[in-house]
Every structure is written in C-alpha cells, then in structure tokens.
Amino acid sequence: MIIRSNYMNMLKTYRDVPLVKILAGIRRCGKSTILDMLREDLLESGIAADHIISMRYTSEDFNDGMTDKDMYDGIKGQMTGEGRYYLLLDEVQEIDDWEKAVNSLLENANTDIYVTGSNSKLMSSEISTYLTGRYISIPVYTLSFTEYLEFKKSDSRSPKELLNEYLRLGGFPIVALSNFDERSVYQIVEGIYNSVITNDITKRHNITNFDLFNRVVKYIVENVGKTFSANAIAKFLKSEGRSLSVEAVYNYLTWLEKAFVIYRCQRYDLQGKSVLKTQEKFYLADASLKYCIMGFNPKSIAAMLENIVYFELRRRGYEVYIGKNETKEIDFVAMQRDERIYVQVCRRLPEESDREIANLLEIKDHYPKYVVTLDELATGNVNGVKIVHLADFLLSAEC
C-alpha cells in the first residue's frame, strides 16, 4: 500500500479531536484506501484491533433499506468493551440520514469517527444541523504529481517523462498503480465517470433526457478553463436546435459539482477585494475525464494545464480564484490565511510571456508571482516574476 502522506498527516492532526472527520471526493479517488491506511496506522500506534470498527456501506447487505437507526445499532452492537473506539465508515451517503447515527455515536459513546463519501450528502451545504460545528471536511482529490511519482517510484523514467504521462493519463490511483495503455486508461476512467453519472446524478435527480444532459457535460468539458454561464450554455443549445431552460442548466452544473465531477472557480476583484458572482470557470476533477469523453488530442493539453495547476493549489490548502485586475485577468489568485500567490499558466514562452508577465507586474503588491509553463528553456526571473516549469512548480514545496 502506497501511503498518501498528506492525508495521513492531516488525519493524525485531528486524531482524537471530538469532530467527525469527513473525507469527500469523486469516486475512485482513493478515499477507501486512505481509511485502510488509517486502520494500519492506528494498529501500529497500539490501538487494539477490536477497538477499530470498519464499515463499508456500498454492498447490497447495507444499502437495501438500511435506516440510520440500523446503522447506529449495528455499530453500537460491536462496541462491547471499555475505552475509545475508532469508527471508519466508508461511503456513508448510501444510508439516508447517516448523520443522525454518526451524531448519536459522537455524543453517546467514546468514539473517534472518520467517514467517506462521494456525493453531495457529504458537502457542508447539505449536512444537516445534526453535525453543524461538529465536523471537519477534508477534500480528497486524485493523485498530485508528487503522489504520482511515488506510485511510479520503480519506473526508470525521469520526472519530466512521467509528467508527460501524467498529463495524458491523469491521476486516478487505479491508473497510476498499473501500466495500462492509453486506450485502456480512458475506458477505465469512462467507467468511473459513468458510475458517478448513474449513481450520483441521473438516479438521484431523475434525469430523463440523458442525451441533453450529456450535451451539457460535453460543453463543460470543451470549455474547461474558460468563463461561461448557465445562460451561455442554454443559448448554445438553442443554436443547435435543442431546448433547455437556464434553470435546468444551472441544476445540471450544481449536480455535477456536488458529485465532485467539476469544481467551480469564482472571480475575485483585486481592486474591490471582493468575490464576483459572474463569469465563473469550472475545472474537471481529473484531466483524464476530458480525454475519456472527448478523446485525447495533444492540442488539448494547453487547456488542461490550468486544470492541473488549479488542483495543485487546492491540494495545498489555498482558496483559489480567477483574478480580475481592472480589465486584465490573472489565471489564479490563491489565498491561505495571510498568504497569497498569483499564477499565470501558459504552454509555451516567449510568444505568450509579454502578456502573462505584464498582467502580473500590474499588481502592485509584494506577494509571489509565477508564470508556469511547459517550456524547458524559459525558466528564470523577470522583474520579480518567477517563470517555472510545470514539473518544478508541482514538485516545489515553496510555491
């Protein structure tokens, strides 16, 4: 088992803190394996095996009419001894009102509770008052490039060569653990995507016009890293002779977001120091989701570089926005407490460098500014703006 140390370190930080630890992310991003890692770590730290209760709520044994009371009774019945019990509860969203059971276990028993899930029932906007103020949400993403190299540590290729593979194949752990060819990878990812769409969106929300829903998804995928709105999608569909209300498009976007397929990136006005409600961008949970839907085209890598940088910043704990500086756009403004960095992303320099650097230089503060590129020869420093190769940016602890 390859340890994902960032998540383990976070879970250790919150161990025995009286909060429910919620790990949420797209299906197959590694949440269940993180719980397995946690179990091993608990055993190594001296916790008795019979005081670690692991439950997985995805089989027919559990999700066929199981209630929150059944869930509570099933777990409580295993707590027969003294001392603290560690509850590792996987895919709890399959149980209606799971948070009632978890809250009762938190209040009425000596427990430390960890749960995972892959749809909106694990998002803070949908967790009911039962857990308000009593949980910590830990987003789980597909593999970072650093993690990808760890998965490939027996591979003799250089980090730059493996970066090219990472750009093409994405970061789902099942892909990184094996040596599938490109076609097989996209078939595997397509299976993951179809599972998400079927289980977390179409069934839950009773989508009947599946073709129209798929066309909206394709539009989003085609426009990753571009600003658009629900209204723009509705107008585009109308131009194709299809009819869908703006409200329906907005619902589709929301449901895709709540299934962790897409992530919304809002705009931030650097002058007014406020978050804007219009012209958002959306990024895919993993680059391979684009290729499994649209097919791989080397020209599409440029559009996905922003996607990769966006999630790297998210993994590092930043709140990430698109920057608006009067009429100029900054790809990313990343903020964390009193820290801030600005990032422009482009595939090649120098033809794009003047604009990218000029936009950054117009920001009159002293926070770090980066241009991230795939250009091997363009690294350096221009008037305080650091130009870095994508691999170095992804692997650097400083950025």
Secondary structure, 3 states (H helix, E strand, C coil): CCCCHHHHHHHHHCCCCCCEEEEECCCCCCHHHHHHHHHHHHHHCCCCHHHEEEEECCCHHHHCCCCHHHHHHHHHCCCCCCCCEEEEEECHHHCCCHHHHHHHHHHHCCEEEEEEECCHHHCCCCCCHHHCCCEEEEECCCCCHHHHHHHCCCCCCCHHHHHHHHHHHCCCHHHHCCCCCHHHHHHHHHHHHHHHHHHHHHHHHCCCCHHHHHHHHHHHHHCCCCCCCHHHHHHHHHHCCCCCCHHHHHHHHHHHHHCCCEEEEEEEECCCCEEEEEEEEEEECCHHHHHHHHCCCHHHHHHHHHHHHHHHHHHCCCEEEEEEECCEEEEEEEEECCEEEEEEEECCCCCCHHHHHHHHHCCCCCCCEEEEECCCCCCEEECCEEEEEHHHHHHCCCC
